[in-house]
Amino acid sequence: MEMKTHSADGVMHLALQGEFTIYDAGIKDELLALCAGPRVEIDLSQVNEIDSVGVQLLLLVLRQAQMQQRSLRLVALHPAVNTMFELYDLHQTFGLDNNGELPS
């Protein structure tokens, strides 16, 4: 798992790349720290594999953001991530339509 960040207009943009699986469970603290800003967008378009641990980490980040009244958006899903979101019925949880897109 590779994480790339940049900040623009008060938004932290985080792009995850590669596999997001149990082997990446150790990035939890780093991921939470990167997502601690008031407005965060996570790009999952380059995550070519995700398992239940990756999903749990995303849910943890979302829960932390909600508890602290921060904005968290997923801005793109790789088809593999979209499939996992369909399996767990997570589109609405993350504010996405059934195609993994933000509603217009």
A tleap script that builds the chain and sets N, CA, C and O, in Angstrom:
source leaprc.protein.ff14SB
mol = sequence {
  NMET GLU MET LYS THR HIE SER ALA ASP GLY
  VAL MET HIE LEU ALA LEU GLN GLY GLU PHE
  THR ILE TYR ASP ALA GLY ILE LYS ASP GLU
  LEU LEU ALA LEU CYS ALA GLY PRO ARG VAL
  GLU ILE ASP LEU SER GLN VAL ASN GLU ILE
  ASP SER VAL GLY VAL GLN LEU LEU LEU LEU
  VAL LEU ARG GLN ALA GLN MET GLN GLN ARG
  SER LEU ARG LEU VAL ALA LEU HIE PRO ALA
  VAL ASN THR MET PHE GLU LEU TYR ASP LEU
  HIE GLN THR PHE GLY LEU ASP ASN ASN GLY
  GLU LEU PRO CSER
}
set mol.1.N position { 0.839 -1.174 0.000 }
set mol.1.CA position { 0.000 0.000 0.000 }
set mol.1.C position { 0.880 1.231 0.000 }
set mol.1.O position { 1.796 1.363 0.812 }
set mol.2.N position { 0.594 2.109 -0.904 }
set mol.2.CA position { 1.299 3.383 -0.969 }
set mol.2.C position { 0.272 4.490 -0.753 }
set mol.2.O position { -0.840 4.432 -1.277 }
set mol.3.N position { 0.659 5.495 0.024 }
set mol.3.CA position { -0.222 6.630 0.281 }
set mol.3.C position { 0.464 7.900 -0.196 }
set mol.3.O position { 1.603 8.183 0.176 }
set mol.4.N position { -0.241 8.659 -1.021 }
set mol.4.CA position { 0.274 9.946 -1.492 }
set mol.4.C position { -0.690 11.032 -1.032 }
set mol.4.O position { -1.908 10.877 -1.119 }
set mol.5.N position { -0.127 12.130 -0.542 }
set mol.5.CA position { -0.972 13.211 -0.048 }
set mol.5.C position { -0.573 14.540 -0.671 }
set mol.5.O position { 0.579 14.754 -1.049 }
set mol.6.N position { -1.534 15.403 -0.764 }
set mol.6.CA position { -1.289 16.811 -1.062 }
set mol.6.C position { -2.477 17.599 -0.523 }
set mol.6.O position { -3.577 17.069 -0.369 }
set mol.7.N position { -2.239 18.844 -0.248 }
set mol.7.CA position { -3.278 19.701 0.307 }
set mol.7.C position { -3.530 20.854 -0.654 }
set mol.7.O position { -2.596 21.445 -1.194 }
set mol.8.N position { -4.800 21.163 -0.857 }
set mol.8.CA position { -5.179 22.280 -1.728 }
set mol.8.C position { -6.514 22.839 -1.262 }
set mol.8.O position { -7.452 22.088 -0.995 }
set mol.9.N position { -6.591 24.138 -1.169 }
set mol.9.CA position { -7.832 24.824 -0.798 }
set mol.9.C position { -8.420 24.306 0.514 }
set mol.9.O position { -9.638 24.199 0.651 }
set mol.10.N position { -7.565 23.988 1.464 }
set mol.10.CA position { -8.025 23.533 2.773 }
set mol.10.C position { -8.487 22.092 2.819 }
set mol.10.O position { -9.062 21.658 3.817 }
set mol.11.N position { -8.243 21.339 1.748 }
set mol.11.CA position { -8.651 19.936 1.689 }
set mol.11.C position { -7.403 19.064 1.601 }
set mol.11.O position { -6.531 19.301 0.766 }
set mol.12.N position { -7.323 18.058 2.465 }
set mol.12.CA position { -6.255 17.066 2.387 }
set mol.12.C position { -6.710 15.994 1.409 }
set mol.12.O position { -7.740 15.353 1.615 }
set mol.13.N position { -5.939 15.800 0.344 }
set mol.13.CA position { -6.225 14.777 -0.655 }
set mol.13.C position { -5.288 13.603 -0.393 }
set mol.13.O position { -4.067 13.759 -0.371 }
set mol.14.N position { -5.873 12.433 -0.197 }
set mol.14.CA position { -5.111 11.225 0.079 }
set mol.14.C position { -5.421 10.208 -1.009 }
set mol.14.O position { -6.573 9.812 -1.188 }
set mol.15.N position { -4.388 9.788 -1.735 }
set mol.15.CA position { -4.548 8.777 -2.781 }
set mol.15.C position { -3.886 7.489 -2.307 }
set mol.15.O position { -2.688 7.461 -2.023 }
set mol.16.N position { -4.678 6.430 -2.226 }
set mol.16.CA position { -4.155 5.119 -1.846 }
set mol.16.C position { -3.910 4.323 -3.119 }
set mol.16.O position { -4.699 4.378 -4.062 }
set mol.17.N position { -2.802 3.579 -3.134 }
set mol.17.CA position { -2.443 2.811 -4.326 }
set mol.17.C position { -2.003 1.415 -3.930 }
set mol.17.O position { -1.336 1.223 -2.913 }
set mol.18.N position { -2.386 0.444 -4.747 }
set mol.18.CA position { -1.956 -0.931 -4.527 }
set mol.18.C position { -3.007 -1.735 -3.787 }
set mol.18.O position { -4.205 -1.477 -3.902 }
set mol.19.N position { -2.543 -2.710 -3.029 }
set mol.19.CA position { -3.433 -3.591 -2.283 }
set mol.19.C position { -3.702 -3.003 -0.903 }
set mol.19.O position { -2.795 -2.485 -0.251 }
set mol.20.N position { -4.955 -3.085 -0.464 }
set mol.20.CA position { -5.366 -2.585 0.847 }
set mol.20.C position { -5.964 -3.774 1.584 }
set mol.20.O position { -7.178 -3.980 1.591 }
set mol.21.N position { -5.082 -4.551 2.203 }
set mol.21.CA position { -5.476 -5.834 2.780 }
set mol.21.C position { -4.961 -5.972 4.209 }
set mol.21.O position { -4.410 -5.033 4.783 }
set mol.22.N position { -5.149 -7.143 4.757 }
set mol.22.CA position { -4.714 -7.421 6.127 }
set mol.22.C position { -3.228 -7.122 6.322 }
set mol.22.O position { -2.794 -6.798 7.427 }
set mol.23.N position { -2.469 -7.231 5.265 }
set mol.23.CA position { -1.034 -6.956 5.359 }
set mol.23.C position { -0.755 -5.471 5.591 }
set mol.23.O position { 0.374 -5.089 5.898 }
set mol.24.N position { -1.784 -4.640 5.444 }
set mol.24.CA position { -1.647 -3.195 5.650 }
set mol.24.C position { -2.295 -2.724 6.946 }
set mol.24.O position { -2.430 -1.521 7.168 }
set mol.25.N position { -2.694 -3.654 7.798 }
set mol.25.CA position { -3.358 -3.279 9.054 }
set mol.25.C position { -2.492 -2.351 9.897 }
set mol.25.O position { -3.024 -1.544 10.659 }
set mol.26.N position { -1.190 -2.447 9.778 }
set mol.26.CA position { -0.271 -1.622 10.554 }
set mol.26.C position { -0.285 -0.148 10.189 }
set mol.26.O position { 0.314 0.661 10.898 }
set mol.27.N position { -0.950 0.225 9.102 }
set mol.27.CA position { -0.985 1.644 8.712 }
set mol.27.C position { -2.122 2.398 9.393 }
set mol.27.O position { -2.331 3.581 9.124 }
set mol.28.N position { -2.856 1.723 10.270 }
set mol.28.CA position { -4.032 2.337 10.898 }
set mol.28.C position { -3.725 3.706 11.496 }
set mol.28.O position { -4.407 4.681 11.183 }
set mol.29.N position { -2.711 3.792 12.349 }
set mol.29.CA position { -2.405 5.059 13.017 }
set mol.29.C position { -1.992 6.139 12.021 }
set mol.29.O position { -2.396 7.295 12.147 }
set mol.30.N position { -1.188 5.758 11.035 }
set mol.30.CA position { -0.768 6.725 10.013 }
set mol.30.C position { -1.970 7.204 9.200 }
set mol.30.O position { -2.089 8.391 8.898 }
set mol.31.N position { -2.854 6.278 8.850 }
set mol.31.CA position { -4.044 6.626 8.084 }
set mol.31.C position { -4.942 7.572 8.879 }
set mol.31.O position { -5.437 8.562 8.342 }
set mol.32.N position { -5.149 7.266 10.155 }
set mol.32.CA position { -5.970 8.142 10.999 }
set mol.32.C position { -5.343 9.525 11.124 }
set mol.32.O position { -6.052 10.531 11.098 }
set mol.33.N position { -4.030 9.583 11.259 }
set mol.33.CA position { -3.341 10.877 11.379 }
set mol.33.C position { -3.479 11.687 10.089 }
set mol.33.O position { -3.706 12.896 10.135 }
set mol.34.N position { -3.343 11.022 8.941 }
set mol.34.CA position { -3.464 11.723 7.660 }
set mol.34.C position { -4.884 12.237 7.425 }
set mol.34.O position { -5.089 13.219 6.711 }
set mol.35.N position { -5.851 11.569 8.027 }
set mol.35.CA position { -7.254 11.931 7.826 }
set mol.35.C position { -7.800 12.786 8.963 }
set mol.35.O position { -9.014 12.887 9.135 }
set mol.36.N position { -6.919 13.397 9.733 }
set mol.36.CA position { -7.343 14.162 10.910 }
set mol.36.C position { -7.729 15.601 10.599 }
set mol.36.O position { -8.193 16.315 11.488 }
set mol.37.N position { -7.551 16.039 9.369 }
set mol.37.CA position { -7.887 17.419 9.016 }
set mol.37.C position { -9.386 17.637 8.945 }
set mol.37.O position { -10.154 16.675 8.962 }
set mol.38.N position { -9.813 18.890 8.865 }
set mol.38.CA position { -11.246 19.189 8.831 }
set mol.38.C position { -11.944 18.730 7.551 }
set mol.38.O position { -13.138 18.433 7.573 }
set mol.39.N position { -11.205 18.670 6.430 }
set mol.39.CA position { -11.776 18.220 5.161 }
set mol.39.C position { -10.783 17.283 4.482 }
set mol.39.O position { -9.650 17.664 4.187 }
set mol.40.N position { -11.228 16.047 4.237 }
set mol.40.CA position { -10.355 15.030 3.646 }
set mol.40.C position { -11.083 14.354 2.487 }
set mol.40.O position { -12.267 14.031 2.582 }
set mol.41.N position { -10.359 14.150 1.402 }
set mol.41.CA position { -10.857 13.373 0.269 }
set mol.41.C position { -9.911 12.202 0.046 }
set mol.41.O position { -8.694 12.376 -0.020 }
set mol.42.N position { -10.483 11.010 -0.069 }
set mol.42.CA position { -9.681 9.804 -0.286 }
set mol.42.C position { -9.986 9.253 -1.675 }
set mol.42.O position { -11.136 8.976 -2.014 }
set mol.43.N position { -8.944 9.104 -2.458 }
set mol.43.CA position { -9.033 8.564 -3.814 }
set mol.43.C position { -8.637 7.094 -3.757 }
set mol.43.O position { -7.500 6.760 -3.424 }
set mol.44.N position { -9.584 6.217 -4.086 }
set mol.44.CA position { -9.336 4.774 -4.072 }
set mol.44.C position { -9.270 4.201 -5.490 }
set mol.44.O position { -9.396 2.990 -5.676 }
set mol.45.N position { -9.076 5.058 -6.481 }
set mol.45.CA position { -9.094 4.601 -7.874 }
set mol.45.C position { -7.925 3.690 -8.224 }
set mol.45.O position { -7.994 2.951 -9.206 }
set mol.46.N position { -6.849 3.731 -7.434 }
set mol.46.CA position { -5.679 2.900 -7.713 }
set mol.46.C position { -5.529 1.747 -6.719 }
set mol.46.O position { -4.493 1.084 -6.687 }
set mol.47.N position { -6.562 1.510 -5.910 }
set mol.47.CA position { -6.552 0.372 -4.980 }
set mol.47.C position { -7.107 -0.823 -5.745 }
set mol.47.O position { -8.317 -0.947 -5.931 }
set mol.48.N position { -6.207 -1.701 -6.184 }
set mol.48.CA position { -6.623 -2.801 -7.056 }
set mol.48.C position { -7.063 -4.049 -6.303 }
set mol.48.O position { -7.523 -5.010 -6.918 }
set mol.49.N position { -6.928 -4.046 -4.978 }
set mol.49.CA position { -7.412 -5.158 -4.158 }
set mol.49.C position { -7.716 -4.621 -2.769 }
set mol.49.O position { -6.940 -3.848 -2.207 }
set mol.50.N position { -8.855 -5.039 -2.220 }
set mol.50.CA position { -9.223 -4.660 -0.862 }
set mol.50.C position { -9.904 -5.860 -0.217 }
set mol.50.O position { -10.666 -6.578 -0.865 }
set mol.51.N position { -9.622 -6.069 1.057 }
set mol.51.CA position { -10.292 -7.135 1.788 }
set mol.51.C position { -11.048 -6.525 2.961 }
set mol.51.O position { -11.160 -5.304 3.064 }
set mol.52.N position { -11.567 -7.377 3.846 }
set mol.52.CA position { -12.381 -6.870 4.951 }
set mol.52.C position { -11.594 -5.969 5.893 }
set mol.52.O position { -12.177 -5.078 6.511 }
set mol.53.N position { -10.294 -6.176 6.018 }
set mol.53.CA position { -9.481 -5.303 6.871 }
set mol.53.C position { -9.393 -3.904 6.257 }
set mol.53.O position { -9.508 -2.910 6.975 }
set mol.54.N position { -9.194 -3.817 4.958 }
set mol.54.CA position { -9.179 -2.518 4.293 }
set mol.54.C position { -10.506 -1.798 4.463 }
set mol.54.O position { -10.538 -0.592 4.707 }
set mol.55.N position { -11.604 -2.538 4.333 }
set mol.55.CA position { -12.931 -1.958 4.532 }
set mol.55.C position { -13.080 -1.474 5.971 }
set mol.55.O position { -13.596 -0.382 6.209 }
set mol.56.N position { -12.631 -2.278 6.928 }
set mol.56.CA position { -12.721 -1.884 8.340 }
set mol.56.C position { -11.926 -0.616 8.614 }
set mol.56.O position { -12.370 0.238 9.381 }
set mol.57.N position { -10.766 -0.484 8.001 }
set mol.57.CA position { -9.968 0.729 8.200 }
set mol.57.C position { -10.677 1.952 7.618 }
set mol.57.O position { -10.654 3.024 8.223 }
set mol.58.N position { -11.296 1.805 6.467 }
set mol.58.CA position { -12.058 2.921 5.895 }
set mol.58.C position { -13.240 3.290 6.790 }
set mol.58.O position { -13.530 4.470 6.985 }
set mol.59.N position { -13.920 2.281 7.331 }
set mol.59.CA position { -15.033 2.550 8.242 }
set mol.59.C position { -14.556 3.235 9.519 }
set mol.59.O position { -15.243 4.106 10.051 }
set mol.60.N position { -13.385 2.846 10.009 }
set mol.60.CA position { -12.812 3.488 11.195 }
set mol.60.C position { -12.521 4.960 10.923 }
set mol.60.O position { -12.839 5.823 11.741 }
set mol.61.N position { -11.918 5.242 9.777 }
set mol.61.CA position { -11.623 6.628 9.402 }
set mol.61.C position { -12.930 7.429 9.297 }
set mol.61.O position { -13.003 8.562 9.772 }
set mol.62.N position { -13.950 6.842 8.678 }
set mol.62.CA position { -15.243 7.514 8.552 }
set mol.62.C position { -15.852 7.773 9.928 }
set mol.62.O position { -16.334 8.874 10.194 }
set mol.63.N position { -15.835 6.777 10.794 }
set mol.63.CA position { -16.403 6.918 12.138 }
set mol.63.C position { -15.699 8.022 12.914 }
set mol.63.O position { -16.348 8.832 13.575 }
set mol.64.N position { -14.363 8.056 12.833 }
set mol.64.CA position { -13.601 9.103 13.525 }
set mol.64.C position { -13.979 10.482 12.988 }
set mol.64.O position { -14.149 11.426 13.759 }
set mol.65.N position { -14.108 10.595 11.690 }
set mol.65.CA position { -14.476 11.878 11.081 }
set mol.65.C position { -15.864 12.313 11.553 }
set mol.65.O position { -16.070 13.481 11.884 }
set mol.66.N position { -16.806 11.383 11.585 }
set mol.66.CA position { -18.158 11.721 12.020 }
set mol.66.C position { -18.183 12.128 13.489 }
set mol.66.O position { -18.871 13.080 13.855 }
set mol.67.N position { -17.449 11.423 14.321 }
set mol.67.CA position { -17.418 11.734 15.754 }
set mol.67.C position { -16.830 13.116 16.008 }
set mol.67.O position { -17.222 13.800 16.953 }
set mol.68.N position { -15.893 13.521 15.167 }
set mol.68.CA position { -15.225 14.809 15.341 }
set mol.68.C position { -15.797 15.879 14.405 }
set mol.68.O position { -15.224 16.959 14.258 }
set mol.69.N position { -16.924 15.569 13.782 }
set mol.69.CA position { -17.635 16.486 12.888 }
set mol.69.C position { -16.727 17.058 11.796 }
set mol.69.O position { -16.705 18.261 11.533 }
set mol.70.N position { -15.980 16.140 11.172 }
set mol.70.CA position { -15.110 16.520 10.058 }
set mol.70.C position { -15.696 15.966 8.768 }
set mol.70.O position { -16.516 15.048 8.792 }
set mol.71.N position { -15.278 16.522 7.661 }
set mol.71.CA position { -15.755 16.100 6.350 }
set mol.71.C position { -14.808 15.051 5.762 }
set mol.71.O position { -13.600 15.275 5.672 }
set mol.72.N position { -15.363 13.912 5.365 }
set mol.72.CA position { -14.589 12.863 4.699 }
set mol.72.C position { -15.374 12.415 3.476 }
set mol.72.O position { -16.546 12.052 3.575 }
set mol.73.N position { -14.711 12.445 2.315 }
set mol.73.CA position { -15.339 12.001 1.072 }
set mol.73.C position { -14.432 11.026 0.350 }
set mol.73.O position { -13.213 11.194 0.312 }
set mol.74.N position { -15.046 10.011 -0.218 }
set mol.74.CA position { -14.342 9.140 -1.152 }
set mol.74.C position { -14.625 9.710 -2.534 }
set mol.74.O position { -15.783 9.917 -2.895 }
set mol.75.N position { -13.576 9.967 -3.308 }
set mol.75.CA position { -13.776 10.641 -4.591 }
set mol.75.C position { -13.666 9.724 -5.800 }
set mol.75.O position { -14.038 10.130 -6.901 }
set mol.76.N position { -13.178 8.527 -5.639 }
set mol.76.CA position { -13.081 7.592 -6.764 }
set mol.76.C position { -12.872 6.187 -6.218 }
set mol.76.O position { -12.136 5.991 -5.251 }
set mol.77.N position { -13.520 5.216 -6.840 }
set mol.77.CA position { -13.363 3.820 -6.431 }
set mol.77.C position { -12.861 2.992 -7.606 }
set mol.77.O position { -13.390 3.088 -8.714 }
set mol.78.N position { -11.847 2.184 -7.361 }
set mol.78.CA position { -11.430 1.174 -8.336 }
set mol.78.C position { -12.571 0.148 -8.421 }
set mol.78.O position { -13.275 -0.048 -7.430 }
set mol.79.N position { -12.774 -0.502 -9.553 }
set mol.79.CA position { -13.824 -1.516 -9.649 }
set mol.79.C position { -13.738 -2.593 -8.556 }
set mol.79.O position { -14.771 -3.084 -8.100 }
set mol.80.N position { -12.533 -2.963 -8.133 }
set mol.80.CA position { -12.395 -3.960 -7.065 }
set mol.80.C position { -12.957 -3.431 -5.747 }
set mol.80.O position { -13.579 -4.176 -4.990 }
set mol.81.N position { -12.740 -2.155 -5.477 }
set mol.81.CA position { -13.277 -1.539 -4.260 }
set mol.81.C position { -14.792 -1.421 -4.382 }
set mol.81.O position { -15.519 -1.683 -3.424 }
set mol.82.N position { -15.264 -1.029 -5.554 }
set mol.82.CA position { -16.704 -0.914 -5.769 }
set mol.82.C position { -17.396 -2.256 -5.550 }
set mol.82.O position { -18.475 -2.310 -4.961 }
set mol.83.N position { -16.781 -3.333 -6.021 }
set mol.83.CA position { -17.339 -4.669 -5.823 }
set mol.83.C position { -17.440 -5.001 -4.339 }
set mol.83.O position { -18.452 -5.540 -3.892 }
set mol.84.N position { -16.400 -4.683 -3.574 }
set mol.84.CA position { -16.417 -4.950 -2.138 }
set mol.84.C position { -17.477 -4.085 -1.448 }
set mol.84.O position { -18.159 -4.552 -0.535 }
set mol.85.N position { -17.618 -2.834 -1.879 }
set mol.85.CA position { -18.645 -1.960 -1.310 }
set mol.85.C position { -20.039 -2.516 -1.612 }
set mol.85.O position { -20.935 -2.429 -0.773 }
set mol.86.N position { -20.227 -3.089 -2.808 }
set mol.86.CA position { -21.503 -3.724 -3.139 }
set mol.86.C position { -21.752 -4.912 -2.221 }
set mol.86.O position { -22.859 -5.082 -1.710 }
set mol.87.N position { -20.734 -5.727 -2.011 }
set mol.87.CA position { -20.856 -6.910 -1.162 }
set mol.87.C position { -21.285 -6.543 0.252 }
set mol.87.O position { -22.134 -7.212 0.841 }
set mol.88.N position { -20.699 -5.479 0.798 }
set mol.88.CA position { -20.993 -5.051 2.169 }
set mol.88.C position { -22.075 -3.970 2.234 }
set mol.88.O position { -22.384 -3.476 3.318 }
set mol.89.N position { -22.653 -3.596 1.090 }
set mol.89.CA position { -23.700 -2.580 1.023 }
set mol.89.C position { -23.252 -1.280 1.692 }
set mol.89.O position { -23.926 -0.762 2.583 }
set mol.90.N position { -22.101 -0.760 1.248 }
set mol.90.CA position { -21.481 0.407 1.874 }
set mol.90.C position { -21.616 1.706 1.087 }
set mol.90.O position { -21.189 2.757 1.566 }
set mol.91.N position { -22.188 1.659 -0.083 }
set mol.91.CA position { -22.260 2.882 -0.885 }
set mol.91.C position { -22.938 4.014 -0.119 }
set mol.91.O position { -22.402 5.119 -0.039 }
set mol.92.N position { -24.105 3.745 0.439 }
set mol.92.CA position { -24.838 4.789 1.154 }
set mol.92.C position { -24.083 5.235 2.406 }
set mol.92.O position { -24.106 6.415 2.756 }
set mol.93.N position { -23.424 4.312 3.072 }
set mol.93.CA position { -22.648 4.641 4.273 }
set mol.93.C position { -21.630 5.729 3.975 }
set mol.93.O position { -21.410 6.621 4.794 }
set mol.94.N position { -21.008 5.657 2.802 }
set mol.94.CA position { -19.993 6.632 2.411 }
set mol.94.C position { -20.556 7.752 1.529 }
set mol.94.O position { -19.792 8.539 0.971 }
set mol.95.N position { -21.882 7.827 1.399 }
set mol.95.CA position { -22.494 8.906 0.628 }
set mol.95.C position { -22.321 8.767 -0.869 }
set mol.95.O position { -22.280 9.768 -1.584 }
set mol.96.N position { -22.219 7.531 -1.357 }
set mol.96.CA position { -22.010 7.271 -2.784 }
set mol.96.C position { -23.264 6.665 -3.394 }
set mol.96.O position { -24.084 6.081 -2.685 }
set mol.97.N position { -23.415 6.803 -4.714 }
set mol.97.CA position { -24.496 6.093 -5.377 }
set mol.97.C position { -24.054 4.650 -5.620 }
set mol.97.O position { -22.936 4.274 -5.266 }
set mol.98.N position { -24.917 3.853 -6.215 }
set mol.98.CA position { -24.607 2.429 -6.400 }
set mol.98.C position { -23.485 2.166 -7.386 }
set mol.98.O position { -22.999 1.039 -7.480 }
set mol.99.N position { -23.062 3.190 -8.126 }
set mol.99.CA position { -21.938 3.043 -9.046 }
set mol.99.C position { -20.630 3.491 -8.416 }
set mol.99.O position { -19.593 3.505 -9.079 }
set mol.100.N position { -20.672 3.858 -7.133 }
set mol.100.CA position { -19.463 4.313 -6.462 }
set mol.100.C position { -19.132 5.761 -6.737 }
set mol.100.O position { -17.999 6.192 -6.520 }
set mol.101.N position { -20.109 6.522 -7.214 }
set mol.101.CA position { -19.904 7.939 -7.529 }
set mol.101.C position { -20.635 8.799 -6.509 }
set mol.101.O position { -21.607 8.362 -5.893 }
set mol.102.N position { -20.156 10.026 -6.339 }
set mol.102.CA position { -20.880 10.981 -5.511 }
set mol.102.C position { -22.147 11.382 -6.245 }
set mol.102.O position { -22.095 11.685 -7.436 }
set mol.103.N position { -23.294 11.390 -5.555 }
set mol.103.CA position { -24.528 11.806 -6.230 }
set mol.103.C position { -24.429 13.250 -6.709 }
set mol.103.O position { -23.785 14.084 -6.072 }
set mol.104.N position { -25.080 13.537 -7.848 }
set mol.104.CA position { -25.015 14.910 -8.356 }
set mol.104.C position { -26.081 15.774 -7.718 }
set mol.104.O position { -26.178 16.962 -8.025 }
savepdb mol mol.pdb
quit
